[in-house]
Amino acid sequence: MSTLTKREQEAYDYLKKHSDLLNTSVDNICKELKISYGTIYSLIEKLGYKGYKDLIINISSEIIKEKSGLSHNYHELIDANFKIDNEQNLEKFFKIIKDKTVVFIGKSHSHIIAKKFSLDFNRLGIKSYVLENDYDQIILSISNMTADCVLVAITNSGTTDWILSALKMANSQGIKCVTITCVNSKKLTELNELVITMVNRNKLMIKSRITNFIPILIFLDIFWEKAIDKL
């Protein structure tokens, strides 16, 4: 492909960013950018297309491919989670864990994320630890917990049976619970003082293989930033 002139590149960039490309005429582009018809047709020739319609169809295809790519999906996921108004959740969370020992639980991959949360909480000066990734051990540990602890469950699906059982057990012990998840439910709401719900790829109908725990880790970063100022 021949090197584009500054004006040709400007026209190409305009077309790539235009929201209604298929209904964009040569006249509109020329008027909008104050360029000549010759610039557009020189662009078409340099890109190797047969005509203006061919140019538009191919650029439209490029845009669709880019928007379905992994990088675009990551940005979409991050944007969706930062649009969540977490201010009230954060304030309530800080009140719940104030002067408490924060005990994290999670199953399988969630247990790894729980370890990360606990590590960061301790670095912030918040006393914290993680229960073992074993149901019987968790139930035993919760039975020995006191009201100076807060149980925080990490669960992407919000439906893990033994996480729900652990929350129920903690409730019976008078221990306050918080769940950080991507799927809230009536049952979770009933078992927790607070449910923090993030947006995962399933909610956005993203087909790319993006780890479902990224939204929960985004919340950890949001919490960390807020905690630095607050604690």
N, C-alpha and C positions, 0 to 999 in steps of 0.2 A: 504494500500500500504506500502510495506517495505521501510525503510529508504535507500535512494540512497547514494552510496559512492561518494566521490569527483569527480572521473572520470566519473561515470555514470551521475551525475548531469551536468557535463561539456558537455557530449554528448547530453543530453536532451536539455540543453540551446542552444546548437549549432543548433539542429534540429528546435527548435522553432523560431530561428532568420534567418534560411536559406531561401533565396528568391526563390530557385528552388527545393523545398523539394521532389516533386514527382520524380525528376530525380537524386536524390542523392543516391548513392549506399553505401553499408556497407564499401566497399573498400575505397571509397573517405573519409568517416568519419574517419575511422581508420588512414588513411594516414595524413589527415588534423590535427587531434588531437593527433596523435601518441599514439593511444590506441589499445588494442587488440580486436579481434572479441568477445572474452569472455565477455568483458565489455558491448558491445552492446547487446548481447543475455541475459546477466544478467539483463540489463535494461528492456528489453522486458518482461522477466519473472516477474520482480518485479512490473511492471505496469499492468500486467495481460493480455497482448496481446498474440495472437496466433503465431505471427511471425513478421518479419521485415516489411512486406507489411501492416499488420494490424496496426503496430506502426505508420507508415508514414501516413496512411489514417486518423487515429484518431488525430494525432498532427495537420494535415492539417485542420481538422474540428474545432479544438480548435482555431487555428489562425484565421479562417474565423469568428467564433463567437466573438472573441475579437475585430476584426477590425470593426465589425458591432455594437459594443456596444457604449453606450452613452459617456463614458469616451474617447474612441478613437475618436469619432466624434467631441467632444469639442476640443481636441488637433489639429485635422485636421483643424477645423474652425479658431482657434487661429493662427496656423502656416500660413494659407493662407492669413490672414489679416496682419500679420507682414511681409510677403514677398512683400506687396505692397510698392512701393517706394513713400512715402508720403513727402519726403523732399521738393520738389518743391511746393506741395500743402500747406504745413505748412508755408513756407516762404511767399507765396502769401497771405495766410490767415492772417498772422501777419501784413502784409502791409495794407490789406483791413481794419482791425479792429483797426489799430493804432489811438489812440486819438479819438476813436469813442465810442458811446454807443451801445452795442450789444443787439439787441432785438430778442429773440427767439420765434418761433411759432412751433406748432405741434398739431396734432389732435389725440384725444383718447390716446392710449398708447404712441404715439410720444410726446404728451404734457407732460407726466411724465418724459420722457427722456430729453425734453427741459428744464424742471425745474432743473434737475440734472446738465445740462450744465451751466445754468445760475448761480446756486449756486457755482459751481466750478470756474467759471469765476470771480465772485465777490470775492471769496477767494484769487484769484490770483491778485486782484486789478484792474480787468477789469470791468468797469461799465456795468452792464447788468440787464435785467429783462425779464420776460416772459409775452406774451400777453395771455389773457384768452382763454380757449378752447371753443370759440364761434365765429362763422363766422362773424356775424354782428358786434360784438365788435372788432374783429381783423381789419375788413375793416375800421371801424370808427377810430381806433387807428392809423392805417397806414396813413389815410388821414391827420392826425395831426402830423405825424412824419416829421422831417427835415433831411437835408443831413448830419447832424452830427451823424446820426444813421446808423447802418448796420443791415439788416434783415437776420437772419439765420434760415432757415427752416429745421426741422428734419422730415424726411419722409422715412420710410423703402422702400415703393413701388415706390415712385417717381411719383405717378399718382393721388394722392388725389386731387380732383377737387378744393376744396377751398384753399388748399395750393398753387396750381398753380395760382388761382385767386388773392391770396394775393401777390404773387411774381409779378404778372403783375401790380397790383395796386402800389406796391412799385416802380417798374420801372418807372411808369408814374409820380411818385413824385420825381424822380431823386435820389432814395435811392439805394445804392449798396446792392446786395443780394448774399448770399452764401447758398447752400443747401448741407446737409450731408445726404446721402442716400445709399441704396444698389443696386439701379437700376437707371442708368442714361438714359437720352433720349435727343433727339434733342430739344424738347421743354424746358427741364430743362436747357440745355446748353445756349439756347437763352435768358432765363430769369435771368441768374445768372452770376456774375463776376467769380464765382468759384463753381464747383460741385465736392465734395469729395465723391468718390464712394468706398464703402467697399464691402466685399464679404460675402454674407449670405449663409445659409444652402441650399437654392434652387440652387444656382450656383454650389455648390459642390455635388448636388444630394444626400444630406444627408436626410435620412428618419426619423431620430430621432427627437423628439419634442424639438428642441433647439430654445429658444427665438430668433426671428429674429433681435432683437435690440442689441444683444451682440456685433456684429461687430461695430456698431455705438458707443457703450460704449468703445470698444477697442480704437477707434480713440480718444475719450475724454482722455483716459489714455496716449496715445501717445502725444497728444497736451499738457497735463499737464506736462509731463516730459520735453518736449522741452521748455515750457513756463517758468519753474523754472529756467532754464539756461539763458533764453533770456530776461525776464522781470526784 
